[in-house]
Amino acid sequence: MTPAEEKIIKTVSAMKLINTKGELGRFIASEILKYSMYDLQIIGARARDEVDILPPAYREKFRPFAKEWFFGRYHRLLSMYRSGEFDKMDSPIKDRETFTAFCDMIPKGCSYDEKEGHRLVPVDKAPLYDLFYYLLSTFAMFVLDEPGHPVGTPFPGGFEVYKKREDYFCPIRDKEEEIFHSICNFCPAKQDKNNI
């Protein structure tokens, strides 16, 4: 087992024991703060690179939401942490079974398809950078009860993630089931019935 794999398993094992949203938010923030400025630059460059390979018309629609996912959630998490907002959040994690299944998936998700690495990331660091992605997704889906993809995120075909009253809807929610490491399988959004 590599040092990165050990770190991921240790992090996820500790996270699985958490019961409240506030405690989970504090834990995620403390883990995110362990990433160096260099790590954040590489993660940001990798995210930009993944957007840059999309078809031009879709890329320009998607880019602002990719920035919101990365920069927006990162800053929101740390702002809530530093302001003490998590100390006021004592409600339990809503869907314990899904949360536990998500935690169980993370170690395999972090090492999936990274044999050759990414051109911007050394192979030995890639799993920890994937962990960053999963930690931010955990914050969104299990602390904030928001969808993994921010509201407004467009998908091919003209569909997007949206909120109606208290519920979130996604055009691809139930279409990612065969991809075991997809956050969609654990997302609180419901499948948009207009795009089945």
DRENDO-1510 file (C-alpha; in Angstrom, 1 decimal, always signed):
<recs>
REC; n; res; u; v; w
REC; 1; MET; +0.0; +0.0; +0.0 .
REC; 2; THR; +1.4; +3.4; -0.9 .
REC; 3; PRO; +1.6; +6.3; +1.5 .
REC; 4; ALA; -1.2; +8.1; -0.4 .
REC; 5; GLU; -3.5; +5.1; -0.1 .
REC; 6; GLU; -2.8; +4.8; +3.6 .
REC; 7; LYS; -3.6; +8.5; +4.0 .
REC; 8; ILE; -6.8; +8.2; +2.1 .
REC; 9; ILE; -8.0; +5.1; +4.1 .
REC; 10; LYS; -7.1; +6.8; +7.4 .
REC; 11; THR; -9.0; +10.0; +6.4 .
REC; 12; VAL; -12.1; +8.1; +5.2 .
REC; 13; SER; -12.1; +5.8; +8.2 .
REC; 14; ALA; -12.2; +8.8; +10.5 .
REC; 15; MET; -14.8; +10.6; +8.4 .
REC; 16; LYS; -17.2; +7.5; +8.5 .
REC; 17; LEU; -17.3; +7.9; +12.3 .
REC; 18; ILE; -18.8; +11.4; +12.2 .
REC; 19; ASN; -22.4; +11.9; +13.0 .
REC; 20; THR; -23.3; +15.6; +12.6 .
REC; 21; LYS; -23.1; +18.0; +9.7 .
REC; 22; GLY; -21.1; +20.5; +11.8 .
REC; 23; GLU; -18.5; +17.9; +12.9 .
REC; 24; LEU; -18.2; +16.7; +9.3 .
REC; 25; GLY; -17.7; +20.3; +8.0 .
REC; 26; ARG; -15.0; +20.9; +10.6 .
REC; 27; PHE; -13.3; +17.6; +9.7 .
REC; 28; ILE; -13.4; +18.3; +5.9 .
REC; 29; ALA; -12.0; +21.8; +6.4 .
REC; 30; SER; -9.2; +20.5; +8.6 .
REC; 31; GLU; -8.3; +18.0; +5.9 .
REC; 32; ILE; -8.5; +20.6; +3.0 .
REC; 33; LEU; -6.2; +22.9; +5.0 .
REC; 34; LYS; -3.5; +20.2; +4.8 .
REC; 35; TYR; -3.1; +20.8; +1.0 .
REC; 36; SER; -0.3; +23.2; +0.2 .
REC; 37; MET; -0.6; +26.2; -2.1 .
REC; 38; TYR; +1.4; +24.2; -4.6 .
REC; 39; ASP; -1.1; +21.3; -4.3 .
REC; 40; LEU; -4.0; +23.8; -4.9 .
REC; 41; GLN; -2.3; +25.2; -8.0 .
REC; 42; ILE; -1.9; +21.7; -9.5 .
REC; 43; ILE; -5.5; +20.7; -8.6 .
REC; 44; GLY; -6.8; +23.9; -10.2 .
REC; 45; ALA; -4.7; +23.4; -13.3 .
REC; 46; ARG; -5.8; +19.8; -13.6 .
REC; 47; ALA; -9.5; +20.9; -13.3 .
REC; 48; ARG; -9.0; +23.7; -15.9 .
REC; 49; ASP; -7.3; +21.2; -18.2 .
REC; 50; GLU; -10.2; +18.8; -17.9 .
REC; 51; VAL; -12.6; +21.6; -18.9 .
REC; 52; ASP; -10.3; +22.7; -21.8 .
REC; 53; ILE; -10.7; +19.3; -23.6 .
REC; 54; LEU; -14.5; +19.7; -23.8 .
REC; 55; PRO; -16.1; +20.7; -27.1 .
REC; 56; PRO; -15.8; +24.5; -27.5 .
REC; 57; ALA; -19.5; +25.5; -27.2 .
REC; 58; TYR; -20.1; +23.2; -24.2 .
REC; 59; ARG; -16.8; +24.2; -22.6 .
REC; 60; GLU; -17.7; +27.9; -22.4 .
REC; 61; LYS; -21.1; +27.1; -20.8 .
REC; 62; PHE; -19.6; +24.7; -18.4 .
REC; 63; ARG; -16.5; +26.6; -17.3 .
REC; 64; PRO; -18.2; +29.0; -14.8 .
REC; 65; PHE; -19.7; +26.0; -13.0 .
REC; 66; ALA; -16.4; +24.2; -12.8 .
REC; 67; LYS; -14.9; +27.3; -11.2 .
REC; 68; GLU; -17.8; +27.4; -8.7 .
REC; 69; TRP; -17.3; +23.8; -7.9 .
REC; 70; PHE; -13.6; +24.2; -7.2 .
REC; 71; PHE; -13.1; +27.8; -6.1 .
REC; 72; GLY; -16.6; +28.5; -4.8 .
REC; 73; ARG; -16.9; +25.4; -2.6 .
REC; 74; TYR; -13.4; +25.6; -1.4 .
REC; 75; HIS; -13.8; +29.2; -0.2 .
REC; 76; ARG; -17.3; +28.6; +1.2 .
REC; 77; LEU; -16.0; +25.6; +3.2 .
REC; 78; LEU; -13.1; +27.6; +4.7 .
REC; 79; SER; -15.3; +30.6; +5.3 .
REC; 80; MET; -17.8; +28.6; +7.3 .
REC; 81; TYR; -15.0; +26.9; +9.2 .
REC; 82; ARG; -13.2; +30.1; +10.1 .
REC; 83; SER; -16.5; +31.9; +11.1 .
REC; 84; GLY; -17.5; +29.0; +13.4 .
REC; 85; GLU; -20.6; +28.3; +11.4 .
REC; 86; PHE; -20.0; +24.5; +11.7 .
REC; 87; ASP; -20.2; +24.9; +15.5 .
REC; 88; LYS; -23.9; +25.7; +15.2 .
REC; 89; MET; -24.7; +22.8; +12.9 .
REC; 90; ASP; -25.7; +19.9; +15.2 .
REC; 91; SER; -28.2; +18.1; +12.9 .
REC; 92; PRO; -27.3; +14.6; +11.9 .
REC; 93; ILE; -26.0; +13.7; +8.5 .
REC; 94; LYS; -29.3; +13.1; +6.5 .
REC; 95; ASP; -28.7; +9.9; +4.7 .
REC; 96; ARG; -26.4; +7.8; +6.8 .
REC; 97; GLU; -26.5; +4.8; +4.5 .
REC; 98; THR; -25.6; +6.8; +1.4 .
REC; 99; PHE; -22.9; +8.7; +3.3 .
REC; 100; THR; -21.3; +5.4; +4.5 .
REC; 101; ALA; -21.4; +3.9; +1.0 .
REC; 102; PHE; -19.8; +7.1; -0.4 .
REC; 103; CYS; -17.0; +6.9; +2.2 .
REC; 104; ASP; -16.5; +3.2; +1.3 .
REC; 105; MET; -16.2; +4.1; -2.4 .
REC; 106; ILE; -13.6; +7.0; -2.0 .
REC; 107; PRO; -10.4; +4.9; -1.6 .
REC; 108; LYS; -11.2; +2.9; -4.8 .
REC; 109; GLY; -12.4; +6.1; -6.6 .
REC; 110; CYS; -9.1; +7.9; -5.7 .
REC; 111; SER; -7.0; +5.1; -7.3 .
REC; 112; TYR; -9.2; +4.4; -10.3 .
REC; 113; ASP; -7.7; +4.8; -13.7 .
REC; 114; GLU; -4.6; +6.6; -12.4 .
REC; 115; LYS; -2.0; +4.1; -13.5 .
REC; 116; GLU; -0.7; +6.4; -16.2 .
REC; 117; GLY; -1.5; +9.6; -14.2 .
REC; 118; HIS; -2.4; +12.9; -15.6 .
REC; 119; ARG; +0.0; +15.0; -17.6 .
REC; 120; LEU; +0.0; +17.7; -14.9 .
REC; 121; VAL; +0.1; +15.4; -11.9 .
REC; 122; PRO; +2.8; +13.0; -10.6 .
REC; 123; VAL; +1.3; +9.5; -10.4 .
REC; 124; ASP; +2.1; +9.2; -6.7 .
REC; 125; LYS; +0.2; +12.5; -5.9 .
REC; 126; ALA; -2.9; +11.9; -8.1 .
REC; 127; PRO; -4.9; +9.9; -5.5 .
REC; 128; LEU; -4.5; +12.6; -2.9 .
REC; 129; TYR; -5.7; +15.2; -5.5 .
REC; 130; ASP; -8.7; +13.0; -6.2 .
REC; 131; LEU; -9.3; +12.9; -2.4 .
REC; 132; PHE; -9.6; +16.7; -2.5 .
REC; 133; TYR; -12.4; +16.4; -5.1 .
REC; 134; TYR; -14.2; +13.9; -3.0 .
REC; 135; LEU; -13.8; +15.9; +0.2 .
REC; 136; LEU; -15.4; +19.0; -1.5 .
REC; 137; SER; -18.1; +16.8; -2.9 .
REC; 138; THR; -18.7; +15.4; +0.7 .
REC; 139; PHE; -19.1; +19.0; +1.9 .
REC; 140; ALA; -21.6; +19.8; -0.7 .
REC; 141; MET; -23.7; +16.6; -0.6 .
REC; 142; PHE; -23.6; +15.7; +3.1 .
REC; 143; VAL; -23.0; +19.0; +5.0 .
REC; 144; LEU; -25.0; +21.4; +2.8 .
REC; 145; ASP; -27.3; +18.7; +1.3 .
REC; 146; GLU; -26.7; +20.2; -2.2 .
REC; 147; PRO; -26.1; +18.3; -5.4 .
REC; 148; GLY; -22.6; +17.3; -6.4 .
REC; 149; HIS; -22.7; +19.6; -9.4 .
REC; 150; PRO; -23.7; +23.1; -8.6 .
REC; 151; VAL; -27.2; +24.4; -9.5 .
REC; 152; GLY; -27.1; +25.6; -13.1 .
REC; 153; THR; -24.4; +23.2; -14.2 .
REC; 154; PRO; -25.2; +22.5; -17.9 .
REC; 155; PHE; -25.1; +19.1; -19.5 .
REC; 156; PRO; -25.1; +18.2; -23.2 .
REC; 157; GLY; -28.6; +18.4; -24.7 .
REC; 158; GLY; -29.4; +21.7; -23.0 .
REC; 159; PHE; -30.3; +20.3; -19.6 .
REC; 160; GLU; -29.0; +21.5; -16.3 .
REC; 161; VAL; -29.1; +21.0; -12.6 .
REC; 162; TYR; -31.9; +23.0; -11.0 .
REC; 163; LYS; -33.7; +23.5; -7.7 .
REC; 164; LYS; -37.5; +23.5; -7.4 .
REC; 165; ARG; -38.8; +24.4; -3.9 .
REC; 166; GLU; -36.6; +22.3; -1.5 .
REC; 167; ASP; -35.6; +19.6; -4.1 .
REC; 168; TYR; -32.7; +19.5; -6.5 .
REC; 169; PHE; -33.0; +17.8; -9.9 .
REC; 170; CYS; -30.2; +16.6; -12.2 .
REC; 171; PRO; -30.4; +15.4; -15.9 .
REC; 172; ILE; -27.8; +12.7; -15.3 .
REC; 173; ARG; -28.5; +11.6; -11.7 .
REC; 174; ASP; -29.5; +8.0; -12.6 .
REC; 175; LYS; -27.3; +7.7; -15.7 .
REC; 176; GLU; -24.0; +7.2; -14.0 .
REC; 177; GLU; -24.8; +4.0; -12.2 .
REC; 178; GLU; -22.2; +1.9; -14.1 .
REC; 179; ILE; -19.4; +4.3; -13.1 .
REC; 180; PHE; -18.8; +3.2; -9.5 .
REC; 181; HIS; -16.7; +6.2; -8.6 .
REC; 182; SER; -19.1; +8.9; -9.9 .
REC; 183; ILE; -20.4; +11.3; -7.2 .
REC; 184; CYS; -23.8; +11.1; -9.0 .
REC; 185; ASN; -24.5; +7.7; -7.4 .
REC; 186; PHE; -24.5; +9.4; -4.0 .
REC; 187; CYS; -25.9; +12.8; -4.8 .
REC; 188; PRO; -29.0; +14.1; -3.0 .
REC; 189; ALA; -30.4; +15.4; -6.3 .
REC; 190; LYS; -33.3; +13.6; -7.9 .
REC; 191; GLN; -33.3; +12.5; -11.5 .
REC; 192; ASP; -35.0; +15.1; -13.7 .
REC; 193; LYS; -38.0; +13.2; -15.2 .
REC; 194; ASN; -37.8; +15.4; -18.3 .
REC; 195; ASN; -34.5; +13.8; -19.2 .
REC; 196; ILE; -34.8; +10.1; -18.8 .
</recs>
